[in-house]
Amino acid sequence: MKRFLIFLSVCMLSSAAFAQVDTTQKVVPGRRNSPEQEQKPYVILISADGFRYDYADKYQARNLQALRAQGVNAASMIPAFPSKTFPNHYSIVTGMYPATHGLINNYFYDPQRKEAYSMADRNKVEDGSWYGGVPLWVLAEQQQMLSASFYWVGSEAPVKGIRPTYYYQYNELIPFEARIQTVVDWLNLPEEKRPHLITFYMSEVDHAGHRFGPDASETEKAVQELDEQVKQLTDAVATTGLPVNFIFVSDHGMTKIDTDNTLDLPAAVDTAKFMVSGGGMVVELHAKDKSNKKEISATYKQLKKKANNYKVYTRDNLPKYLHYGTKDDVYKRIGDIMLLSDWPTVFHFSDRKPSPGTHGYDPYQVKDMHATFYAWGPAFKKGIVVPSFKNIQVYPLVTEILGLPFTHEIDGDKTLAKEVLQ
């Protein structure tokens, strides 16, 4: 198993992180809204991890159905590739594809830095040098608009030297009622200290989908519980009397996989010559000698010849629509050779059977990867349904609501904002 040691430390790092959980709110001192920003609207961006595009109807989430009927209901929201948690949460708040903003997966190897990023490694999670783009809270704080985060990928790191004014280290120990009360407390602060952008993350539906599969009664129960929690949150926020706009999204969907017939690392991969990164739906092979083009080409051809239940690409010939190849790879983190498993198979390098539910596939090939988008509040048109769109459109939508101009380049545009805003 030596060839798979690249992320062997993840479990130990994760255990260490949970052993030292910090549940206290962090507050950056000395910040205030400018008088101009005090007059702006409010946005609460809610993410329900793993909430597939059809869950609200599949499991009769009546509160969400009622809320979306008051505003905007998208047929689905298309995640970026790979349809994983960290890349897509960060795409939502930067308007960029993963290869552009740098978080190309939940776990990945960076050949430039010669080190791996892991969502289970707190040192990496809190290191702002891993994160590109300008997250929404950074853009807001740069313009003297206060922001708050009850969890979001990147919110714990000083991206461009800036964190939200109010934030928490990620943990699952704080009761939901306490989280709601914190949001209400933020909105009841004096105007100069009150956040106008709040991110709010919910994890339980994703946990259930992984552990039991998307069609299980346990997943239905998790959806129903989340539906009640969203109502508790919106009812509590309503007591503030503020003009709050809600955007309810998910990062990706969930699908049932073949847990009996998994894929091993192909024999053609010489781990003395290639660093192996990833697993599941995406395996990246980084040549240890990148100047040896013949070796890369020969390995690619061998893999291509014997590929079964997976596709083989080089970083130069990945499908353009994935925005994951050489042209998009700003930080040069994409592997020299990519192995993408075909649904419902996965690469699995452990002796333990994989969980029945997962995500990460190409969302244009596997509809189950599609995410959810609903929005309601004074800024939105009432009772409209819009076609599926890419999640990189959320960033310009939020900046439009909050009146936050920007000049840096992103991959999204204002198409969605023009369609759904009053």
RODO-2510 file (C-alpha; in nm, 4 decimals, decimal comma):
residues 422
     n   res          X          Y          Z
     1     m     0,0000     0,0000     0,0000
     2     k     0,3050     0,2253    -0,0100
     3     r     0,1898     0,3866    -0,3343
     4     f    -0,1162     0,5294    -0,1617
     5     l     0,0623     0,6926     0,1313
     6     i     0,0184     1,0442    -0,0084
     7     f    -0,2887     1,0966     0,2078
     8     l    -0,2373     0,8321     0,4737
     9     s    -0,1942     1,0992     0,7398
    10     v    -0,5428     1,2393     0,6782
    11     c    -0,7121     1,0218     0,9412
    12     m    -0,4546     1,1090     1,2061
    13     l    -0,4784     1,4767     1,1234
    14     s    -0,8571     1,4591     1,1372
    15     s    -0,8486     1,2878     1,4776
    16     a    -0,6122     1,5507     1,6120
    17     a    -0,8359     1,8288     1,4844
    18     f    -1,1469     1,6861     1,6521
    19     a    -0,9569     1,6336     1,9785
    20     q    -0,8962     2,0078     2,0015
    21     v    -1,2241     2,1566     1,8782
    22     d    -1,2612     2,5303     1,9279
    23     t    -1,6290     2,6313     1,9478
    24     t    -1,5750     3,0004     2,0305
    25     q    -1,6740     3,2808     1,7970
    26     k    -1,3839     3,4740     1,6461
    27     v    -1,4239     3,8496     1,6088
    28     v    -1,1809     4,0677     1,4156
    29     p    -1,1564     4,3893     1,6221
    30     g    -1,1814     4,7462     1,5003
    31     r    -1,4039     4,6981     1,1970
    32     r    -1,7176     4,8956     1,1243
    33     n    -1,9578     4,9332     0,8357
    34     s    -1,9120     5,2561     0,6461
    35     p    -2,2206     5,4842     0,6552
    36     e    -2,2888     5,3901     0,2905
    37     q    -2,2799     5,0172     0,3620
    38     e    -2,5140     5,0513     0,6579
    39     q    -2,7912     5,1292     0,4085
    40     k    -2,7382     4,8145     0,2023
    41     p    -2,9599     4,5004     0,2029
    42     y    -2,8713     4,1757     0,3799
    43     v    -2,7899     3,8337     0,2355
    44     i    -2,7827     3,5002     0,4165
    45     l    -2,6195     3,2401     0,1935
    46     i    -2,7197     2,8940     0,3177
    47     s    -2,5457     2,5789     0,1995
    48     a    -2,6997     2,2374     0,2595
    49     d    -2,4132     2,0036     0,1765
    50     g    -2,5109     1,7204    -0,0572
    51     f    -2,8718     1,8414    -0,0985
    52     r    -2,9420     1,6962    -0,4430
    53     y    -3,1407     1,9073    -0,6874
    54     d    -3,4514     1,6872    -0,6511
    55     y    -3,4479     1,6238    -0,2743
    56     a    -3,7044     1,8907    -0,1826
    57     d    -3,9641     1,7237    -0,4042
    58     k    -3,8448     1,3650    -0,3619
    59     y    -3,8801     1,3936     0,0170
    60     q    -4,1543     1,6578     0,0381
    61     a    -3,9551     1,9329     0,2094
    62     r    -4,2645     2,1494     0,2445
    63     n    -4,1024     2,4512     0,4062
    64     l    -3,8428     2,4806     0,1322
    65     q    -4,1128     2,4266    -0,1297
    66     a    -4,3137     2,7130     0,0202
    67     l    -4,0122     2,9434     0,0477
    68     r    -3,8959     2,8871    -0,3095
    69     a    -4,2520     2,9525    -0,4307
    70     q    -4,2191     3,3017    -0,2833
    71     g    -3,9081     3,3696    -0,4898
    72     v    -3,6834     3,1802    -0,7298
    73     n    -3,6720     2,8067    -0,7971
    74     a    -3,3979     2,6766    -1,0275
    75     a    -3,4424     2,3473    -1,2114
    76     s    -3,0986     2,2693    -1,0698
    77     m    -2,7600     2,4269    -1,0133
    78     i    -2,4665     2,2690    -1,1959
    79     p    -2,1589     2,2178    -0,9809
    80     a    -1,8085     2,2623    -1,1136
    81     f    -1,5960     1,9573    -1,1825
    82     p    -1,5074     1,7664    -0,9747
    83     s    -1,8415     1,7734    -0,7943
    84     k    -1,6804     1,7707    -0,4503
    85     t    -1,7413     1,9812    -0,1379
    86     f    -1,4378     2,2054    -0,1072
    87     p    -1,3976     2,2970    -0,4762
    88     n    -1,7651     2,3826    -0,5143
    89     h    -1,8179     2,5747    -0,1945
    90     y    -1,5240     2,7882    -0,2941
    91     s    -1,6511     2,8247    -0,6539
    92     i    -1,9831     2,9539    -0,5203
    93     v    -1,8150     3,2321    -0,3199
    94     t    -1,5506     3,3259    -0,5798
    95     g    -1,7339     3,2861    -0,9107
    96     m    -1,4400     3,0786    -1,0365
    97     y    -1,3859     2,7219    -1,1496
    98     p    -1,1708     2,5030    -0,9191
    99     a    -0,8717     2,5025    -1,1525
   100     t    -0,8869     2,8823    -1,1534
   101     h    -0,9240     2,9421    -0,7797
   102     g    -0,6891     2,6609    -0,6837
   103     l    -0,8962     2,4249    -0,4666
   104     i    -0,9077     2,1496    -0,7250
   105     n    -1,0374     1,8790    -0,4892
   106     n    -1,0964     1,8003    -0,1223
   107     y    -0,7489     1,6447    -0,1168
   108     f    -0,4845     1,7134    -0,3790
   109     y    -0,1124     1,7326    -0,4403
   110     d     0,0570     2,0550    -0,5482
   111     p     0,3762     1,9735    -0,7425
   112     q     0,4929     2,3362    -0,7229
   113     r     0,4802     2,3384    -0,3439
   114     k     0,5670     1,9683    -0,3188
   115     e     0,2994     1,9204    -0,0564
   116     a    -0,0607     1,8074    -0,0308
   117     y    -0,3726     1,9994     0,0691
   118     s    -0,6239     1,8156     0,2832
   119     m    -0,9591     1,9362     0,4093
   120     a    -0,8841     1,7344     0,7249
   121     d    -0,5600     1,9233     0,7961
   122     r    -0,6377     2,2368     0,9960
   123     n    -0,3000     2,3923     0,9167
   124     k    -0,3762     2,3722     0,5455
   125     v    -0,7390     2,4803     0,5857
   126     e    -0,6279     2,7947     0,7703
   127     d    -0,3406     2,8779     0,5336
   128     g    -0,4582     3,1564     0,3028
   129     s    -0,1823     3,0890     0,0486
   130     w    -0,3741     2,7862    -0,0819
   131     y    -0,6773     2,9969    -0,1820
   132     g    -0,7086     3,2068    -0,4950
   133     g    -0,9800     3,4485    -0,6002
   134     v    -1,1608     3,7050    -0,3872
   135     p    -1,4295     3,5379    -0,1718
   136     l    -1,7494     3,7330    -0,1139
   137     w    -1,6608     3,8153     0,2468
   138     v    -1,3186     3,9461     0,1415
   139     l    -1,4789     4,1672    -0,1257
   140     a    -1,7276     4,2970     0,1320
   141     e    -1,4656     4,3681     0,3994
   142     q    -1,2443     4,5438     0,1433
   143     q    -1,5331     4,7863     0,0877
   144     q    -1,6091     4,8362     0,4577
   145     m    -1,9094     4,6064     0,4667
   146     l    -1,9013     4,3630     0,7570
   147     s    -1,9477     3,9908     0,7009
   148     a    -2,0021     3,6838     0,9171
   149     s    -1,9610     3,3113     0,8623
   150     f    -2,1138     3,0226     1,0454
   151     y    -1,8846     2,7990     0,8420
   152     w    -1,7822     2,8060     0,4780
   153     v    -1,4829     2,6716     0,2918
   154     g    -1,2087     2,9352     0,3047
   155     s    -1,3670     3,1465     0,5785
   156     e    -1,1130     3,0305     0,8380
   157     a    -0,8134     3,1369     0,6274
   158     p    -0,6808     3,4905     0,5772
   159     v    -0,7439     3,5006     0,2021
   160     k    -0,5661     3,8127     0,0804
   161     g    -0,5008     3,8682     0,4499
   162     i    -0,8726     3,8994     0,5307
   163     r    -1,1215     3,6827     0,7217
   164     p    -1,4889     3,7638     0,7910
   165     t    -1,5368     3,9977     1,0863
   166     y    -1,7266     3,7212     1,2699
   167     y    -1,6446     3,3545     1,2081
   168     y    -1,6008     3,0097     1,3622
   169     q    -1,3571     2,7254     1,3188
   170     y    -1,5534     2,4420     1,1645
   171     n    -1,7019     2,1998     1,4147
   172     e    -2,0260     2,0046     1,4507
   173     l    -2,0599     2,0448     1,8269
   174     i    -2,2551     2,3719     1,8409
   175     p    -2,6319     2,2985     1,8682
   176     f    -2,8429     2,4234     1,5786
   177     e    -3,0517     2,6427     1,8082
   178     a    -2,7334     2,8188     1,9218
   179     r    -2,6325     2,8787     1,5613
   180     i    -2,9697     3,0376     1,4876
   181     q    -2,9425     3,2575     1,7949
   182     t    -2,5969     3,3700     1,6850
   183     v    -2,7322     3,4779     1,3450
   184     v    -3,0131     3,6716     1,5140
   185     d    -2,7641     3,8289     1,7525
   186     w    -2,5496     3,9388     1,4579
   187     l    -2,8492     4,1007     1,2901
   188     n    -2,9476     4,2755     1,6134
   189     l    -2,6083     4,4426     1,6519
   190     p    -2,5881     4,8228     1,6112
   191     e    -2,5826     4,9218     1,2428
   192     e    -2,2119     4,9961     1,2346
   193     k    -2,1293     4,6459     1,3704
   194     r    -2,3960     4,4439     1,1896
   195     p    -2,2910     4,2008     0,9114
   196     h    -2,4706     4,2382     0,5782
   197     l    -2,3373     3,9106     0,4388
   198     i    -2,3751     3,5886     0,6384
   199     t    -2,2741     3,2405     0,5217
   200     f    -2,4390     2,9442     0,6934
   201     y    -2,3454     2,5800     0,6357
   202     m    -2,5452     2,2630     0,7140
   203     s    -2,3863     1,9183     0,6844
   204     e    -2,6298     1,6461     0,7911
   205     v    -2,7915     1,5646     0,4552
   206     d    -2,4500     1,4971     0,3038
   207     h    -2,3533     1,2727     0,5954
   208     a    -2,6719     1,0676     0,5552
   209     g    -2,6378     1,0471     0,1772
   210     h    -2,2850     0,9108     0,2037
   211     r    -2,3535     0,6656     0,4804
   212     f    -2,6868     0,5262     0,3629
   213     g    -2,7269     0,6351     0,0002
   214     p    -2,9574     0,8956    -0,1572
   215     d    -3,2651     0,6705    -0,1550
   216     a    -3,2478     0,5615     0,2085
   217     s    -3,5031     0,6436     0,4769
   218     e    -3,2215     0,7946     0,6836
   219     t    -3,1505     1,0438     0,4058
   220     e    -3,5202     1,1281     0,3834
   221     k    -3,5199     1,1939     0,7584
   222     a    -3,2140     1,4197     0,7268
   223     v    -3,3872     1,6210     0,4520
   224     q    -3,7017     1,6553     0,6645
   225     e    -3,4996     1,7703     0,9657
   226     l    -3,3101     2,0238     0,7587
   227     d    -3,6375     2,1507     0,6178
   228     e    -3,7609     2,2196     0,9712
   229     q    -3,4316     2,3859     1,0617
   230     v    -3,4530     2,6223     0,7659
   231     k    -3,7990     2,7271     0,8837
   232     q    -3,6623     2,7851     1,2357
   233     l    -3,3875     3,0016     1,0906
   234     t    -3,6113     3,2086     0,8647
   235     d    -3,8723     3,2573     1,1392
   236     a    -3,6043     3,3718     1,3823
   237     v    -3,4500     3,6124     1,1291
   238     a    -3,7952     3,7579     1,0577
   239     t    -3,8129     3,8826     1,4186
   240     t    -3,5345     4,1314     1,3394
   241     g    -3,7556     4,3151     1,0887
   242     l    -3,4603     4,3574     0,8521
   243     p    -3,4790     4,3254     0,4700
   244     v    -3,2955     3,9931     0,4535
   245     n    -3,2497     3,8004     0,1293
   246     f    -3,2003     3,4246     0,1516
   247     i    -3,0100     3,2164    -0,1004
   248     f    -3,0326     2,8410    -0,0397
   249     v    -2,7779     2,6338    -0,2300
   250     s    -2,5938     2,3048    -0,2178
   251     d    -2,2470     2,2217    -0,3371
   252     h    -2,3310     1,9012    -0,5244
   253     g    -2,5758     1,6141    -0,5389
   254     m    -2,5451     1,2480    -0,4415
   255     t    -2,5662     0,9158    -0,6232
   256     k    -2,5666     0,5451    -0,5440
   257     i    -2,2495     0,3648    -0,6523
   258     d    -2,1416     0,0078    -0,7180
   259     t    -1,9716    -0,0840    -0,3899
   260     d    -1,8878    -0,4395    -0,4966
   261     n    -1,6964    -0,3756    -0,8176
   262     t    -1,4481    -0,0998    -0,7432
   263     l    -1,1401    -0,0019    -0,9418
   264     d    -0,7811    -0,0582    -0,8322
   265     l    -0,4932     0,1565    -0,9427
   266     p    -0,4074     0,0291    -1,2932
   267     a    -0,0943    -0,1831    -1,3202
   268     a     0,0423     0,0528    -1,5857
   269     v     0,1016     0,3204    -1,3197
   270     d     0,4598     0,2997    -1,1965
   271     t     0,4548     0,4678    -0,8554
   272     a     0,8314     0,5086    -0,8725
   273     k     0,7703     0,7511    -1,1570
   274     f     0,4296     0,8980    -1,0697
   275     m     0,2804     1,0546    -0,7580
   276     v    -0,0766     0,9263    -0,7118
   277     s    -0,3304     1,1771    -0,5834
   278     g    -0,7003     1,1330    -0,5175
   279     g    -0,9368     0,8401    -0,5597
   280     g    -1,3085     0,7866    -0,5993
   281     m    -1,4094     0,9519    -0,9259
   282     v    -1,0819     1,1354    -0,9959
   283     v    -0,7253     1,0046    -0,9771
   284     e    -0,4420     1,2414    -1,0704
   285     l    -0,0991     1,1155    -1,1700
   286     h     0,1852     1,3630    -1,1291
   287     a     0,5057     1,2691    -1,3102
   288     k     0,7996     1,2942    -1,0728
   289     d     1,0109     1,3991    -1,3705
   290     k     0,7884     1,6348    -1,5655
   291     s     1,0571     1,6908    -1,8256
   292     n     1,0304     1,3263    -1,9326
   293     k     0,7478     1,3724    -2,1818
   294     k     0,8115     1,0321    -2,3365
   295     e     0,7437     0,8565    -2,0065
   296     i     0,4202     1,0513    -1,9552
   297     s     0,3095     0,9752    -2,3114
   298     a     0,3948     0,6057    -2,2861
   299     t     0,2064     0,5644    -1,9585
   300     y    -0,0929     0,7531    -2,0998
   301     k    -0,1053     0,5234    -2,4027
   302     q    -0,0827     0,2082    -2,1886
   303     l    -0,3618     0,3306    -1,9628
   304     k    -0,5759     0,4352    -2,2571
   305     k    -0,5371     0,0937    -2,4211
   306     k    -0,6562    -0,1021    -2,1169
   307     a    -0,9056     0,1414    -1,9670
   308     n    -1,2263    -0,0262    -1,8518
   309     n    -1,4965     0,1629    -1,6587
   310     y    -1,2847     0,4752    -1,6568
   311     k    -1,1567     0,7404    -1,8972
   312     v    -0,7953     0,8484    -1,9383
   313     y    -0,6846     1,2016    -2,0235
   314     t    -0,3759     1,4157    -2,0127
   315     r    -0,3970     1,7624    -1,8654
   316     d    -0,3909     1,8885    -2,2262
   317     n    -0,6827     1,6887    -2,3664
   318     l    -0,9440     1,6970    -2,0906
   319     p    -1,2862     1,8024    -2,2259
   320     k    -1,2932     2,1820    -2,2446
   321     y    -1,6354     2,2050    -2,0813
   322     l    -1,4873     2,0722    -1,7558
   323     h    -1,2611     2,3798    -1,7267
   324     y    -1,0083     2,1540    -1,5584
   325     g    -0,7240     2,1337    -1,8083
   326     t    -0,3990     2,3139    -1,8815
   327     k    -0,5652     2,6355    -1,9980
   328     d    -0,7604     2,6781    -1,6723
   329     d    -0,4931     2,5454    -1,4363
   330     v    -0,3701     2,8735    -1,2849
   331     y    -0,1748     2,7068    -1,0019
   332     k    -0,0465     2,4097    -1,2068
   333     r    -0,2070     2,1634    -0,9670
   334     i    -0,3831     1,9380    -1,2201
   335     g    -0,2203     1,5981    -1,2765
   336     d    -0,0225     1,5136    -1,5895
   337     i    -0,2553     1,2171    -1,6430
   338     m    -0,6155     1,1997    -1,5195
   339     l    -0,8248     0,8881    -1,4577
   340     l    -1,2000     0,9595    -1,4377
   341     s    -1,4213     0,6692    -1,3358
   342     d    -1,7479     0,5986    -1,5159
   343     w    -2,0679     0,6044    -1,3091
   344     p    -2,1453     0,4033    -1,0990
   345     t    -1,7888     0,2782    -1,0452
   346     v    -1,5214     0,4367    -0,8254
   347     f    -1,1508     0,3977    -0,7677
   348     h    -1,1096     0,2556    -0,4189
   349     f    -0,7701     0,1959    -0,2615
   350     s    -0,8786     0,0629     0,0768
   351     d    -0,9679    -0,2821     0,2055
   352     r    -1,2878    -0,1392     0,3539
   353     k    -1,6009    -0,1302     0,1403
   354     p    -1,6887     0,2221     0,0229
   355     s    -2,0014     0,4003     0,1435
   356     p    -2,3039     0,3511    -0,0858
   357     g    -2,3540     0,7201    -0,1619
   358     t    -2,1031     0,9594    -0,3127
   359     h    -2,0368     1,2443    -0,5555
   360     g    -1,7548     1,3797    -0,7697
   361     y    -1,8601     1,2696    -1,1201
   362     d    -1,8875     1,4936    -1,4242
   363     p    -2,2180     1,6780    -1,3647
   364     y    -2,2840     1,6926    -1,7387
   365     q    -2,2761     1,3131    -1,7573
   366     v    -2,4388     1,2266    -1,4220
   367     k    -2,7498     1,4322    -1,3392
   368     d    -2,7445     1,3102    -0,9781
   369     m    -2,4483     1,5459    -0,9239
   370     h    -2,6695     1,8515    -0,9740
   371     a    -2,7195     2,0811    -0,6775
   372     t    -3,0033     2,2998    -0,5490
   373     f    -3,0690     2,6727    -0,5808
   374     y    -3,3639     2,8571    -0,4247
   375     a    -3,3797     3,2260    -0,3363
   376     w    -3,6351     3,4538    -0,1736
   377     g    -3,6510     3,7982    -0,0191
   378     p    -3,7100     4,1601    -0,1226
   379     a    -3,4404     4,1613    -0,3931
   380     f    -3,5861     3,8669    -0,5857
   381     k    -3,8668     3,8307    -0,8340
   382     k    -4,1621     3,6346    -0,7011
   383     g    -4,2668     3,2869    -0,8029
   384     i    -4,0343     3,2263    -1,0969
   385     v    -3,8671     2,9086    -1,2190
   386     v    -3,5345     2,9315    -1,4011
   387     p    -3,3412     2,6724    -1,6023
   388     s    -3,0308     2,5008    -1,4706
   389     f    -2,7215     2,7218    -1,4452
   390     k    -2,3594     2,6965    -1,3272
   391     n    -2,2765     2,7725    -0,9661
   392     i    -2,0166     3,0325    -1,0708
   393     q    -2,3170     3,2639    -1,1350
   394     v    -2,3947     3,2965    -0,7620
   395     y    -2,1002     3,5296    -0,6923
   396     p    -2,2083     3,8103    -0,9292
   397     l    -2,5668     3,7650    -0,8067
   398     v    -2,4675     3,8360    -0,4457
   399     t    -2,2425     4,1273    -0,5410
   400     e    -2,5329     4,2802    -0,7326
   401     i    -2,7687     4,2545    -0,4335
   402     l    -2,5144     4,4024    -0,1931
   403     g    -2,3872     4,6670    -0,4331
   404     l    -2,0262     4,5472    -0,4238
   405     p    -1,8429     4,6382    -0,7459
   406     f    -1,5340     4,4415    -0,8452
   407     t    -1,2708     4,4654    -1,1179
   408     h    -1,0925     4,1292    -1,0921
   409     e    -1,1743     3,8583    -1,3454
   410     i    -1,4090     3,5734    -1,2589
   411     d    -1,5617     3,2899    -1,4618
   412     g    -1,9238     3,3826    -1,3838
   413     d    -2,1280     3,6721    -1,5223
   414     k    -2,4464     3,8647    -1,4433
   415     t    -2,6830     3,6532    -1,6539
   416     l    -2,8529     3,4974    -1,3515
   417     a    -2,8677     3,8260    -1,1618
   418     k    -3,0501     3,9923    -1,4502
   419     e    -3,2969     3,7056    -1,4687
   420     v    -3,3918     3,6754    -1,1012
   421     l    -3,3519     4,0184    -0,9401
   422     q    -3,6282     4,2773    -0,9171
***
